[in-house]
Amino acid sequence: MRIAGLIVAVLGWLVAVLSTQVPGTGAQIAVALLGFVVACVGIIGILNQHHLRNAIWKSR
């Protein structure tokens, strides 16, 4: 799950960076926001779930 979360976060970051190549201001903002959302899903949705499952304060 860690690798999947990192891949999704990096792909979201790449989408946001590549939004500079999109013509039109509105389209650039939309693509950048899409990249931000994808990166947040990778960080908050996937990586955080893995961290909570393997948290140090939980007994095994």
All heavy atoms as a GROMACS GRO file, in nm:
protein
  442
    1MET      N    1   0.082  -0.120   0.000
    1MET     CA    2   0.000   0.000   0.000
    1MET      C    3   0.086   0.126   0.000
    1MET      O    4   0.044   0.227  -0.053
    1MET     CB    5  -0.091   0.001   0.123
    1MET     CG    6  -0.203  -0.102   0.119
    1MET     SD    7  -0.310  -0.087  -0.021
    1MET     CE    8  -0.407   0.053   0.024
    2ARG      N    9   0.203   0.118   0.063
    2ARG     CA   10   0.289   0.236   0.064
    2ARG      C   11   0.330   0.275  -0.077
    2ARG      O   12   0.328   0.392  -0.112
    2ARG     CB   13   0.414   0.211   0.148
    2ARG     CG   14   0.390   0.214   0.296
    2ARG     CD   15   0.518   0.199   0.369
    2ARG     NE   16   0.571   0.063   0.345
    2ARG     CZ   17   0.677   0.014   0.402
    2ARG    NH1   18   0.743   0.087   0.487
    2ARG    NH2   19   0.716  -0.108   0.377
    3ILE      N   20   0.368   0.175  -0.154
    3ILE     CA   21   0.414   0.203  -0.291
    3ILE      C   22   0.300   0.259  -0.375
    3ILE      O   23   0.319   0.355  -0.450
    3ILE     CB   24   0.470   0.074  -0.355
    3ILE    CG1   25   0.587   0.020  -0.273
    3ILE    CG2   26   0.511   0.097  -0.499
    3ILE    CD1   27   0.704   0.114  -0.263
    4ALA      N   28   0.180   0.203  -0.360
    4ALA     CA   29   0.064   0.254  -0.435
    4ALA      C   30   0.034   0.397  -0.397
    4ALA      O   31   0.005   0.481  -0.484
    4ALA     CB   32  -0.057   0.164  -0.410
    5GLY      N   33   0.039   0.429  -0.269
    5GLY     CA   34   0.014   0.566  -0.224
    5GLY      C   35   0.117   0.663  -0.278
    5GLY      O   36   0.084   0.774  -0.320
    6LEU      N   37   0.243   0.621  -0.277
    6LEU     CA   38   0.348   0.708  -0.331
    6LEU      C   39   0.332   0.728  -0.481
    6LEU      O   40   0.351   0.840  -0.532
    6LEU     CB   41   0.485   0.649  -0.300
    6LEU     CG   42   0.528   0.655  -0.154
    6LEU    CD1   43   0.657   0.578  -0.135
    6LEU    CD2   44   0.544   0.798  -0.109
    7ILE      N   45   0.296   0.623  -0.552
    7ILE     CA   46   0.278   0.635  -0.697
    7ILE      C   47   0.162   0.730  -0.728
    7ILE      O   48   0.174   0.817  -0.815
    7ILE     CB   49   0.256   0.496  -0.761
    7ILE    CG1   50   0.386   0.418  -0.757
    7ILE    CG2   51   0.204   0.508  -0.903
    7ILE    CD1   52   0.373   0.273  -0.799
    8VAL      N   53   0.051   0.715  -0.657
    8VAL     CA   54  -0.065   0.802  -0.680
    8VAL      C   55  -0.030   0.947  -0.646
    8VAL      O   56  -0.066   1.039  -0.719
    8VAL     CB   57  -0.187   0.753  -0.600
    8VAL    CG1   58  -0.300   0.854  -0.606
    8VAL    CG2   59  -0.233   0.619  -0.653
    9ALA      N   60   0.043   0.969  -0.538
    9ALA     CA   61   0.081   1.104  -0.499
    9ALA      C   62   0.173   1.168  -0.604
    9ALA      O   63   0.156   1.285  -0.641
    9ALA     CB   64   0.149   1.103  -0.363
   10VAL      N   65   0.269   1.091  -0.654
   10VAL     CA   66   0.361   1.144  -0.756
   10VAL      C   67   0.287   1.170  -0.887
   10VAL      O   68   0.312   1.271  -0.954
   10VAL     CB   69   0.481   1.049  -0.775
   10VAL    CG1   70   0.562   1.086  -0.897
   10VAL    CG2   71   0.568   1.050  -0.651
   11LEU      N   72   0.195   1.081  -0.924
   11LEU     CA   73   0.118   1.104  -1.047
   11LEU      C   74   0.032   1.230  -1.036
   11LEU      O   75   0.020   1.306  -1.132
   11LEU     CB   76   0.032   0.982  -1.079
   11LEU     CG   77   0.106   0.861  -1.132
   11LEU    CD1   78   0.010   0.745  -1.152
   11LEU    CD2   79   0.178   0.893  -1.262
   12GLY      N   80  -0.026   1.251  -0.919
   12GLY     CA   81  -0.103   1.374  -0.898
   12GLY      C   82  -0.016   1.497  -0.909
   12GLY      O   83  -0.056   1.598  -0.968
   13TRP      N   84   0.104   1.488  -0.854
   13TRP     CA   85   0.197   1.600  -0.864
   13TRP      C   86   0.235   1.625  -1.009
   13TRP      O   87   0.242   1.740  -1.054
   13TRP     CB   88   0.321   1.568  -0.781
   13TRP     CG   89   0.426   1.672  -0.787
   13TRP    CD1   90   0.429   1.791  -0.723
   13TRP    CD2   91   0.545   1.667  -0.868
   13TRP    NE1   92   0.543   1.860  -0.757
   13TRP    CE2   93   0.615   1.786  -0.844
   13TRP    CE3   94   0.597   1.573  -0.955
   13TRP    CZ2   95   0.736   1.813  -0.907
   13TRP    CZ3   96   0.717   1.601  -1.018
   13TRP    CH2   97   0.786   1.719  -0.993
   14LEU      N   98   0.259   1.518  -1.086
   14LEU     CA   99   0.294   1.533  -1.227
   14LEU      C  100   0.180   1.596  -1.307
   14LEU      O  101   0.204   1.679  -1.395
   14LEU     CB  102   0.333   1.399  -1.287
   14LEU     CG  103   0.470   1.347  -1.251
   14LEU    CD1  104   0.491   1.207  -1.306
   14LEU    CD2  105   0.578   1.441  -1.300
   15VAL      N  106   0.057   1.558  -1.277
   15VAL     CA  107  -0.057   1.618  -1.346
   15VAL      C  108  -0.063   1.767  -1.316
   15VAL      O  109  -0.085   1.849  -1.406
   15VAL     CB  110  -0.189   1.548  -1.304
   15VAL    CG1  111  -0.310   1.626  -1.352
   15VAL    CG2  112  -0.193   1.407  -1.358
   16ALA      N  113  -0.040   1.805  -1.191
   16ALA     CA  114  -0.041   1.946  -1.155
   16ALA      C  115   0.071   2.022  -1.224
   16ALA      O  116   0.051   2.134  -1.273
   16ALA     CB  117  -0.031   1.962  -1.004
   17VAL      N  118   0.189   1.962  -1.232
   17VAL     CA  119   0.301   2.029  -1.299
   17VAL      C  120   0.277   2.040  -1.449
   17VAL      O  121   0.305   2.144  -1.510
   17VAL     CB  122   0.433   1.955  -1.269
   17VAL    CG1  123   0.545   2.003  -1.358
   17VAL    CG2  124   0.471   1.971  -1.123
   18LEU      N  125   0.221   1.936  -1.509
   18LEU     CA  126   0.197   1.938  -1.653
   18LEU      C  127   0.080   2.030  -1.692
   18LEU      O  128   0.060   2.056  -1.810
   18LEU     CB  129   0.172   1.796  -1.704
   18LEU     CG  130   0.294   1.705  -1.700
   18LEU    CD1  131   0.255   1.564  -1.743
   18LEU    CD2  132   0.406   1.759  -1.786
   19SER      N  133   0.008   2.080  -1.593
   19SER     CA  134  -0.102   2.172  -1.625
   19SER      C  135  -0.050   2.302  -1.684
   19SER      O  136  -0.126   2.376  -1.747
   19SER     CB  137  -0.185   2.202  -1.499
   19SER     OG  138  -0.112   2.282  -1.409
   20THR      N  139   0.079   2.330  -1.667
   20THR     CA  140   0.135   2.452  -1.726
   20THR      C  141   0.139   2.443  -1.879
   20THR      O  142   0.150   2.546  -1.945
   20THR     CB  143   0.277   2.478  -1.673
   20THR    OG1  144   0.359   2.366  -1.706
   20THR    CG2  145   0.275   2.497  -1.523
   21GLN      N  146   0.129   2.322  -1.934
   21GLN     CA  147   0.133   2.305  -2.078
   21GLN      C  148  -0.004   2.314  -2.143
   21GLN      O  149  -0.015   2.313  -2.266
   21GLN     CB  150   0.195   2.169  -2.112
   21GLN     CG  151   0.334   2.150  -2.055
   21GLN     CD  152   0.432   2.254  -2.105
   21GLN    OE1  153   0.432   2.288  -2.223
   21GLN    NE2  154   0.514   2.305  -2.016
   22VAL      N  155  -0.108   2.322  -2.062
   22VAL     CA  156  -0.246   2.327  -2.113
   22VAL      C  157  -0.279   2.470  -2.152
   22VAL      O  158  -0.257   2.562  -2.074
   22VAL     CB  159  -0.345   2.276  -2.005
   22VAL    CG1  160  -0.488   2.290  -2.050
   22VAL    CG2  161  -0.313   2.133  -1.969
   23PRO      N  162  -0.331   2.491  -2.275
   23PRO     CA  163  -0.368   2.626  -2.314
   23PRO      C  164  -0.497   2.670  -2.244
   23PRO      O  165  -0.588   2.591  -2.224
   23PRO     CB  166  -0.388   2.617  -2.465
   23PRO     CG  167  -0.420   2.474  -2.490
   23PRO     CD  168  -0.349   2.395  -2.383
   24GLY      N  169  -0.503   2.795  -2.209
   24GLY     CA  170  -0.622   2.850  -2.144
   24GLY      C  171  -0.610   2.850  -1.993
   24GLY      O  172  -0.575   2.749  -1.933
   25THR      N  173  -0.641   2.963  -1.934
   25THR     CA  174  -0.625   2.978  -1.790
   25THR      C  175  -0.721   2.888  -1.713
   25THR      O  176  -0.684   2.824  -1.615
   25THR     CB  177  -0.648   3.124  -1.750
   25THR    OG1  178  -0.561   3.206  -1.827
   25THR    CG2  179  -0.619   3.146  -1.604
   26GLY      N  180  -0.846   2.884  -1.756
   26GLY     CA  181  -0.945   2.802  -1.687
   26GLY      C  182  -0.910   2.655  -1.692
   26GLY      O  183  -0.925   2.582  -1.593
   27ALA      N  184  -0.863   2.610  -1.807
   27ALA     CA  185  -0.824   2.470  -1.822
   27ALA      C  186  -0.701   2.439  -1.736
   27ALA      O  187  -0.693   2.332  -1.676
   27ALA     CB  188  -0.795   2.438  -1.967
   28GLN      N  189  -0.608   2.532  -1.727
   28GLN     CA  190  -0.490   2.512  -1.643
   28GLN      C  191  -0.529   2.497  -1.497
   28GLN      O  192  -0.478   2.410  -1.427
   28GLN     CB  193  -0.393   2.629  -1.657
   28GLN     CG  194  -0.311   2.626  -1.782
   28GLN     CD  195  -0.214   2.744  -1.789
   28GLN    OE1  196  -0.227   2.840  -1.713
   28GLN    NE2  197  -0.121   2.737  -1.881
   29ILE      N  198  -0.620   2.582  -1.452
   29ILE     CA  199  -0.664   2.575  -1.313
   29ILE      C  200  -0.736   2.442  -1.288
   29ILE      O  201  -0.714   2.377  -1.184
   29ILE     CB  202  -0.754   2.694  -1.279
   29ILE    CG1  203  -0.671   2.822  -1.279
   29ILE    CG2  204  -0.824   2.675  -1.145
   29ILE    CD1  205  -0.751   2.949  -1.264
   30ALA      N  206  -0.820   2.400  -1.380
   30ALA     CA  207  -0.893   2.275  -1.363
   30ALA      C  208  -0.798   2.155  -1.358
   30ALA      O  209  -0.813   2.067  -1.272
   30ALA     CB  210  -0.994   2.257  -1.477
   31VAL      N  211  -0.700   2.151  -1.446
   31VAL     CA  212  -0.605   2.040  -1.447
   31VAL      C  213  -0.517   2.043  -1.323
   31VAL      O  214  -0.488   1.938  -1.264
   31VAL     CB  215  -0.521   2.042  -1.577
   31VAL    CG1  216  -0.411   1.938  -1.573
   31VAL    CG2  217  -0.610   2.020  -1.698
   32ALA      N  218  -0.476   2.161  -1.279
   32ALA     CA  219  -0.396   2.172  -1.158
   32ALA      C  220  -0.475   2.126  -1.036
   32ALA      O  221  -0.422   2.055  -0.950
   32ALA     CB  222  -0.348   2.315  -1.139
   33LEU      N  223  -0.602   2.163  -1.028
   33LEU     CA  224  -0.685   2.118  -0.917
   33LEU      C  225  -0.706   1.967  -0.921
   33LEU      O  226  -0.708   1.900  -0.816
   33LEU     CB  227  -0.819   2.190  -0.918
   33LEU     CG  228  -0.815   2.336  -0.871
   33LEU    CD1  229  -0.952   2.400  -0.889
   33LEU    CD2  230  -0.770   2.344  -0.728
   34LEU      N  231  -0.721   1.912  -1.041
   34LEU     CA  232  -0.734   1.767  -1.055
   34LEU      C  233  -0.608   1.697  -1.004
   34LEU      O  234  -0.616   1.598  -0.931
   34LEU     CB  235  -0.760   1.729  -1.201
   34LEU     CG  236  -0.764   1.580  -1.230
   34LEU    CD1  237  -0.889   1.518  -1.169
   34LEU    CD2  238  -0.758   1.555  -1.378
   35GLY      N  239  -0.492   1.750  -1.040
   35GLY     CA  240  -0.366   1.694  -0.991
   35GLY      C  241  -0.355   1.704  -0.840
   35GLY      O  242  -0.308   1.611  -0.773
   36PHE      N  243  -0.399   1.816  -0.785
   36PHE     CA  244  -0.395   1.834  -0.640
   36PHE      C  245  -0.486   1.734  -0.570
   36PHE      O  246  -0.449   1.675  -0.469
   36PHE     CB  247  -0.438   1.977  -0.605
   36PHE     CG  248  -0.440   2.005  -0.458
   36PHE    CD1  249  -0.323   2.017  -0.386
   36PHE    CD2  250  -0.561   2.019  -0.392
   36PHE    CE1  251  -0.325   2.042  -0.251
   36PHE    CE2  252  -0.564   2.044  -0.257
   36PHE     CZ  253  -0.446   2.056  -0.185
   37VAL      N  254  -0.603   1.711  -0.626
   37VAL     CA  255  -0.697   1.615  -0.567
   37VAL      C  256  -0.640   1.473  -0.574
   37VAL      O  257  -0.648   1.398  -0.476
   37VAL     CB  258  -0.835   1.623  -0.637
   37VAL    CG1  259  -0.923   1.508  -0.600
   37VAL    CG2  260  -0.903   1.755  -0.604
   38VAL      N  261  -0.581   1.438  -0.686
   38VAL     CA  262  -0.522   1.304  -0.700
   38VAL      C  263  -0.408   1.286  -0.600
   38VAL      O  264  -0.396   1.181  -0.535
   38VAL     CB  265  -0.474   1.280  -0.845
   38VAL    CG1  266  -0.392   1.153  -0.856
   38VAL    CG2  267  -0.592   1.275  -0.939
   39ALA      N  268  -0.324   1.388  -0.584
   39ALA     CA  269  -0.214   1.379  -0.488
   39ALA      C  270  -0.267   1.368  -0.346
   39ALA      O  271  -0.214   1.290  -0.265
   39ALA     CB  272  -0.123   1.501  -0.501
   40CYS      N  273  -0.372   1.440  -0.313
   40CYS     CA  274  -0.431   1.432  -0.179
   40CYS      C  275  -0.492   1.295  -0.153
   40CYS      O  276  -0.481   1.242  -0.042
   40CYS     CB  277  -0.536   1.540  -0.159
   40CYS     SG  278  -0.464   1.702  -0.134
   41VAL      N  279  -0.554   1.236  -0.254
   41VAL     CA  280  -0.608   1.101  -0.238
   41VAL      C  281  -0.494   1.003  -0.210
   41VAL      O  282  -0.506   0.914  -0.125
   41VAL     CB  283  -0.688   1.058  -0.363
   41VAL    CG1  284  -0.716   0.908  -0.364
   41VAL    CG2  285  -0.817   1.136  -0.371
   42GLY      N  286  -0.384   1.019  -0.280
   42GLY     CA  287  -0.269   0.932  -0.257
   42GLY      C  288  -0.212   0.947  -0.118
   42GLY      O  289  -0.177   0.849  -0.052
   43ILE      N  290  -0.204   1.072  -0.071
   43ILE     CA  291  -0.143   1.097   0.059
   43ILE      C  292  -0.240   1.067   0.173
   43ILE      O  293  -0.209   0.991   0.265
   43ILE     CB  294  -0.093   1.242   0.067
   43ILE    CG1  295   0.020   1.264  -0.032
   43ILE    CG2  296  -0.049   1.276   0.209
   43ILE    CD1  297   0.057   1.409  -0.052
   44ILE      N  298  -0.357   1.127   0.167
   44ILE     CA  299  -0.452   1.114   0.277
   44ILE      C  300  -0.528   0.982   0.271
   44ILE      O  301  -0.552   0.918   0.373
   44ILE     CB  302  -0.549   1.234   0.279
   44ILE    CG1  303  -0.471   1.362   0.304
   44ILE    CG2  304  -0.657   1.216   0.384
   44ILE    CD1  305  -0.552   1.489   0.287
   45GLY      N  306  -0.566   0.941   0.152
   45GLY     CA  307  -0.649   0.823   0.140
   45GLY      C  308  -0.573   0.693   0.150
   45GLY      O  309  -0.616   0.600   0.217
   46ILE      N  310  -0.458   0.684   0.085
   46ILE     CA  311  -0.387   0.556   0.079
   46ILE      C  312  -0.275   0.548   0.183
   46ILE      O  313  -0.270   0.454   0.263
   46ILE     CB  314  -0.332   0.531  -0.063
   46ILE    CG1  315  -0.448   0.528  -0.163
   46ILE    CG2  316  -0.253   0.402  -0.069
   46ILE    CD1  317  -0.405   0.520  -0.307
   47LEU      N  318  -0.186   0.647   0.183
   47LEU     CA  319  -0.074   0.641   0.277
   47LEU      C  320  -0.119   0.650   0.421
   47LEU      O  321  -0.067   0.582   0.509
   47LEU     CB  322   0.026   0.753   0.247
   47LEU     CG  323   0.114   0.733   0.125
   47LEU    CD1  324   0.201   0.854   0.102
   47LEU    CD2  325   0.200   0.610   0.141
   48ASN      N  326  -0.218   0.734   0.450
   48ASN     CA  327  -0.266   0.748   0.587
   48ASN      C  328  -0.332   0.620   0.636
   48ASN      O  329  -0.314   0.581   0.751
   48ASN     CB  330  -0.362   0.865   0.597
   48ASN     CG  331  -0.394   0.899   0.740
   48ASN    OD1  332  -0.308   0.893   0.826
   48ASN    ND2  333  -0.518   0.936   0.766
   49GLN      N  334  -0.407   0.552   0.550
   49GLN     CA  335  -0.469   0.426   0.589
   49GLN      C  336  -0.364   0.321   0.621
   49GLN      O  337  -0.379   0.244   0.716
   49GLN     CB  338  -0.562   0.375   0.479
   49GLN     CG  339  -0.683   0.462   0.458
   49GLN     CD  340  -0.766   0.474   0.583
   49GLN    OE1  341  -0.786   0.379   0.656
   49GLN    NE2  342  -0.815   0.594   0.608
   50HIS      N  343  -0.258   0.319   0.544
   50HIS     CA  344  -0.149   0.224   0.572
   50HIS      C  345  -0.084   0.258   0.706
   50HIS      O  346  -0.055   0.170   0.786
   50HIS     CB  347  -0.045   0.226   0.461
   50HIS     CG  348   0.074   0.142   0.491
   50HIS    ND1  349   0.071   0.005   0.484
   50HIS    CD2  350   0.198   0.175   0.532
   50HIS    CE1  351   0.189  -0.043   0.518
   50HIS    NE2  352   0.268   0.058   0.548
   51HIS      N  353  -0.062   0.386   0.730
   51HIS     CA  354   0.000   0.428   0.856
   51HIS      C  355  -0.089   0.392   0.974
   51HIS      O  356  -0.040   0.342   1.076
   51HIS     CB  357   0.025   0.578   0.854
   51HIS     CG  358   0.064   0.633   0.988
   51HIS    ND1  359   0.184   0.606   1.047
   51HIS    CD2  360  -0.005   0.709   1.076
   51HIS    CE1  361   0.189   0.665   1.164
   51HIS    NE2  362   0.075   0.729   1.185
   52LEU      N  363  -0.217   0.416   0.963
   52LEU     CA  364  -0.307   0.384   1.074
   52LEU      C  365  -0.317   0.235   1.100
   52LEU      O  366  -0.334   0.192   1.214
   52LEU     CB  367  -0.446   0.443   1.047
   52LEU     CG  368  -0.454   0.595   1.053
   52LEU    CD1  369  -0.595   0.641   1.016
   52LEU    CD2  370  -0.415   0.648   1.189
   53ARG      N  371  -0.306   0.155   0.996
   53ARG     CA  372  -0.311   0.010   1.012
   53ARG      C  373  -0.187  -0.041   1.085
   53ARG      O  374  -0.194  -0.136   1.162
   53ARG     CB  375  -0.323  -0.058   0.876
   53ARG     CG  376  -0.359  -0.204   0.887
   53ARG     CD  377  -0.383  -0.270   0.753
   53ARG     NE  378  -0.466  -0.190   0.663
   53ARG     CZ  379  -0.426  -0.150   0.542
   53ARG    NH1  380  -0.308  -0.185   0.496
   53ARG    NH2  381  -0.505  -0.078   0.466
   54ASN      N  382  -0.074   0.023   1.061
   54ASN     CA  383   0.053  -0.021   1.121
   54ASN      C  384   0.106   0.079   1.224
   54ASN      O  385   0.227   0.093   1.240
   54ASN     CB  386   0.158  -0.042   1.012
   54ASN     CG  387   0.115  -0.146   0.913
   54ASN    OD1  388   0.060  -0.248   0.950
   54ASN    ND2  389   0.138  -0.120   0.786
   55ALA      N  390   0.017   0.148   1.293
   55ALA     CA  391   0.058   0.253   1.386
   55ALA      C  392   0.135   0.196   1.503
   55ALA      O  393   0.110   0.083   1.549
   55ALA     CB  394  -0.064   0.328   1.436
   56ILE      N  395   0.229   0.276   1.554
   56ILE     CA  396   0.316   0.230   1.660
   56ILE      C  397   0.240   0.212   1.791
   56ILE      O  398   0.277   0.133   1.877
   56ILE     CB  399   0.435   0.328   1.676
   56ILE    CG1  400   0.544   0.266   1.760
   56ILE    CG2  401   0.389   0.459   1.732
   56ILE    CD1  402   0.674   0.342   1.758
   57TRP      N  403   0.132   0.287   1.811
   57TRP     CA  404   0.060   0.280   1.938
   57TRP      C  405  -0.038   0.162   1.944
   57TRP      O  406  -0.091   0.134   2.050
   57TRP     CB  407  -0.015   0.410   1.965
   57TRP     CG  408  -0.119   0.442   1.863
   57TRP    CD1  409  -0.247   0.394   1.858
   57TRP    CD2  410  -0.106   0.526   1.752
   57TRP    NE1  411  -0.313   0.442   1.750
   57TRP    CE2  412  -0.229   0.526   1.683
   57TRP    CE3  413  -0.002   0.605   1.701
   57TRP    CZ2  414  -0.250   0.599   1.568
   57TRP    CZ3  415  -0.026   0.678   1.587
   57TRP    CH2  416  -0.147   0.675   1.522
   58LYS      N  417  -0.058   0.093   1.835
   58LYS     CA  418  -0.148  -0.023   1.835
   58LYS      C  419  -0.070  -0.147   1.877
   58LYS      O  420   0.042  -0.169   1.834
   58LYS     CB  421  -0.209  -0.045   1.697
   58LYS     CG  422  -0.309   0.059   1.659
   58LYS     CD  423  -0.377   0.018   1.532
   58LYS     CE  424  -0.488   0.115   1.500
   58LYS     NZ  425  -0.561   0.073   1.382
   59SER      N  426  -0.133  -0.228   1.959
   59SER     CA  427  -0.069  -0.353   1.997
   59SER      C  428  -0.093  -0.456   1.885
   59SER      O  429  -0.196  -0.456   1.821
   59SER     CB  430  -0.124  -0.404   2.128
   59SER     OG  431  -0.262  -0.429   2.117
   60ARG      N  432   0.003  -0.541   1.866
   60ARG     CA  433  -0.008  -0.637   1.757
   60ARG      C  434  -0.056  -0.768   1.804
   60ARG      O  435  -0.052  -0.824   1.897
   60ARG     CB  436   0.126  -0.650   1.686
   60ARG     CG  437   0.158  -0.520   1.621
   60ARG     CD  438   0.283  -0.533   1.539
   60ARG     NE  439   0.313  -0.400   1.490
   60ARG     CZ  440   0.326  -0.371   1.364
   60ARG    NH1  441   0.314  -0.463   1.274
   60ARG    NH2  442   0.354  -0.250   1.326
   0.00000   0.00000   0.00000
